[in-house]
Amino acid sequence: METPVAEPRPKTFRTTDVECAAYLIVLGWELSQHERRSNRSLFHFLPEAARAAEDFYDAANPYQKFAETMRALKQQMNESRASRAEGGAR
């Protein structure tokens, strides 16, 4: 019988979700590193922040609703800007 090998603990919890990163910071988690990969940001936190990040995605979490609302408003703003640009190009 083989002895199970423990997986190494990740050095950091990482996310590309800026709303989730902001949520963790509001909760008091320190951003340990930020890096750019191609056209995206990667935010690093202590591994223990992963549990708090899971809570962020709970639909009952008011911060999640706030983030969803912000994304919807940004989309409306971008669509309005695009339609104005199309109208001005005619």
N, C-alpha and C positions, 0 to 999 in steps of 0.2 A: 504494500500500500504506500502510495506516495504521500509525502508530507505537503500540505498546502503551502504555497508560497504567498506571503503577504505582498500585496501590491504596494509599491512605494507611495507614500502620501504626496499629493500634489503640493508643490511649494506655495502656490497661490491659487485663489479662486479667480478666474478670468471671465470677463464678459465684454461683448461689443455693444451691449444695450445701454445707451447713455442714460435712459430713464432709470433703469435698474441701478446703475452706478450712482446716480444722484440720490436715489432712495437709500442705498447703503451709507452714503456719506451723511445724509440727514440723520440716520440712525446712530451715527457716531463711528462707523467703520472708517479707518484711515485708508486712503488710496495709496497703495505702496508703490505703484508704478503705472505709468501711462506710456503706451507705445503706438506708433502708427504702422499699420500693415496695409500696404497698397493704399486704398482710399478709405480705410476704416481705422477707428481707434480701438485699442484693446486696453481695458482697465483691469488692474491687478489689485486684489485684496487678500487678506489673510484667508487661509482655507476655511476657517470657521464661518466666514461670511456667506458661504454657500447656502446655509440654512435660512438666513435672512433673505437671501435672493429668492429662494423658493417661495417664501411668504409674499414677496412682491408680486408674483404671478398669480396669486390667489384672487379670483374674481371678486371676492367679498372685500378685498383690501381697498380702502378708499384711495390710496396712492396709485393703485393700478388704474382705477377709473379716471383719476386725474391725468395720468400719462396717456391713456387712450383718448381722452378729450383733447389734450394738447396735440396729439398726432392728427386727429380729425381737423382741428382748426388750422394746423400748418398745411394740411392737404388742401383745404378750402382756399387758403391764402395763395398757395402755389398755382392752383387751378385758375383763380382770378387773375393772377399775374400773367399766366400763359394765354388766357383768353384775351386780355388787353393787348398783349404783344401780337397775337394773331390779327386782332382787329385793326391795330395800327399799321400792320404790314400790308394791308390791302390797298 
